[in-house]
Amino acid sequence: MFNRLTLFLEFIRCFARYALHIREVIATLILLIVLGGFVISRVESIKLGNAIYFAFITALSVGYGDITPTTTSGKLVSVVIGLLGMLFVGLTVAIATRALADTAKRALEDNR
C-alpha cells in the first residue's frame, strides 16, 4: 500500500522519466526564452539580467508589469516569448498529467 510520500516520489520519478524523453525540446524552449531575453536586452536597452527575468516572467504568463517593452520590436519579441512560454507550460502540464495518471494506475494496481 502506498503512503503519501511514496506516491509523491513515484510521481516525481515518472515526471522525470517523461521529461528526460523530451529533454531536447525542453532545453530548446528554455534556450529560446533566454535568447528572447537577450534580444529584449538589446532592443530595449535594459540590463541582460533584467531582460532574462522579463523573458521568463512573460513566458510563464506571470507578467508583473515592472518591465514593459516600449519599442515595436520589443513588443513583437515579447509576443514570441509568450508563445514559447505557452508551449513550455503546456508541455510541463502534459508531462505532469501523464505522470499523475501512471502513479494513480500503479497505486490502484498495488491495492488490489
N, C-alpha and C positions, 0 to 999 in steps of 0.2 A: 504494500500500500504506500502511496506517495504522500509525503507531507508537503507543506507549502514550500519549504526551502528546496527540497528535491525537485518539485515541479518547476520552480523558478530556474534552477540550474539546468534542468533538461531543456527549458525554453531557450536559455542563453546558448546552450550547446547547439540546438537546432538552428537558431538565428545565425550563429557564427558559421555553421556549415553551409547554409544557403548563401550567406554574404560572401564567403570565400569562392563560391562557384562563379560569382559575377563581380569579383573584386576589380577587374579591369574597367568595367562600366562605372562602378562606384568611384574608383580613383580618377577616371576621366572626367566625371561630373564635378568632383571636387577641384580638380586641376582647372577646369574651365571657369568655375566660380572664382578661383584665385586669380586667373588670368583676367577675368572681368573686373576684379578689384584693381589690378594693375592698370588696365585701360582707364578706369574711372579716375585713378590717381593722376594720370597724365592729362586727361581731358578736362577734369575739374580742378586741377592744380591743388590737390589736397595730399596730405602725408599718406604714404603707402599703407601704413598700419590702419589708419582710419578708413582708407578705401577698401581694404580687405574686410574690415569689420562691417562696413556698409554692404559689401557684396554678400556676406553670409547672412546678415540681418534681412536683406532683401530676398535672398534665395530661400530662406526659411519662413518667409511671409510674416516676420515679426514687425518689421517696418516701424521702428521707434520714431522716425522723423527728425532725429537730431542731425542727420546729414542728408541733404537732398541735392540732387543734380540740378544745375541751372542751365546748362547748355543743351541744345538739341541732341548732340552726340551722346552726352552723358545720360540723358533720359532714354535714348534708344538702347544703350548698353544696359541700363537698369532693367528695361523690359526683358532683354535677352537673359540677364541674370535671373530674373523672376521665373522665366520659363524653364531654365535649367534647374532652378530650385524645385519647381513643381515635379519635374522628373525625379529628382533626388528624393524628395519626400514621398512621392508615390511609390517608388521602388522600396524605400525603407518600410513603408506600411505594408506593402505586398509581402516582403520577407517576414515581417513580424506576424502577419496573418497566417502565413504558411507554417511558421514555427509554432505558433499557438495551436493550430489545428493538429499538427503532428504530436505535440505534447499532450493535448487532450485525448487524442486517439490512443496513445500509449498508456496513459493513466487509466482509461476505460478498459483497455485490454488486460492490464495488470490487476484490475479489481474483479475480474470475472473468475 
